[in-house]
C-alpha cells in the first residue's frame, strides 16, 4: 500500500509543472465583437405617407368688347389640399468611413383634389349665378416621381441624410363656366361648359431624413421632401355674343411630402 501511495505522489509531482505550463498558454475568452453596419449596396422598397399640394397664382376672366372695367377681371387665388401618397423607391449607396453617398429614384401615386369658384365680373357672387355666371377651378396631382442624390452621415445603425435632385408630376386641372341664367359676363349665350387639362411638369426636389438599419438587410426611414413643379397655366376659351371670352388660371405648384419607407438591401 505504501508503495502505491508513493507512486501516485511521484506522478502528481512530476505532472504538476506540465499542467501549469498548459494553463499559462491558453488564450483568454474575449467578448463578441460589436456589429459593423454596412450601408453599401443596392436597395429597393416601398413608402407611404401624406402630401400637401399648394397652388398659388391668379385666375382671370376675359371678355372682349365689354366695358373697360370688365374686359379683364384678375383675382389672386391660393388653395391647398392634402392626400395620402405611396409608391416605390430604389437606390444604391457607397459608404466611405462614416459618410454615405447615394442615388435614388422613386415613383408615388396620389390623388390630391381641391377647387374654388369665383365670379365672371365684379357684379356677381362667387359660386352663385346672378345673371352673369360664375367659374369653378379644380386641380389635383395624379403622380409624382423624383431622381435624387443623397449625402449622409452614419452613427451606429442610424443614417442622417440630405437629398436633392429633379422631380416630375402629373397635374390635372378643370375649368367650368356655369352661365345658365343670363350668359357669362355681358354675353347672353347660356352655357355650362367644362374644360379638362393634364400637364406633366418637371421641377426640383430637396429634403432630408433619417434611416435605421434593423438588420444587415432591412432598413426603415422617415423622410421629408419639398417638390416645386414651377408654373402651370390653363385657359378655357368660349365664344361670346360680343366676341371671344376666356377663363384662365396661372399658378405655381408645390408639394410637401412626409412619408415612411421600408427597404431591402441586397
Buried (B, 14 or more C-beta within 10 A) or exposed (E): EEEEEEEEEEEEEEEEEEEEEEEEEEEEEEEEEEEEBEBEBEBEBBBEBBBBBBBEBBBBBBBEEBEEEBBEBEBEBEBEBBBBBBBBBBBBBEBEEEEBBBBBBBEBBBBBBBEBBBBBBEEBEEEEBEEBBBBBBBBBBBBBBBBBEBBBEBEEBEBBBBBBBBBBBBBBBBBBBBBEEBBBBBBEBEBEBEBEBEBEBEBBBBBBBBBBBEEEEBBBBEBBBBBBBBEBEBBBEBEBEBEEBBBBBBBBBBBBBBBBBBBEBE
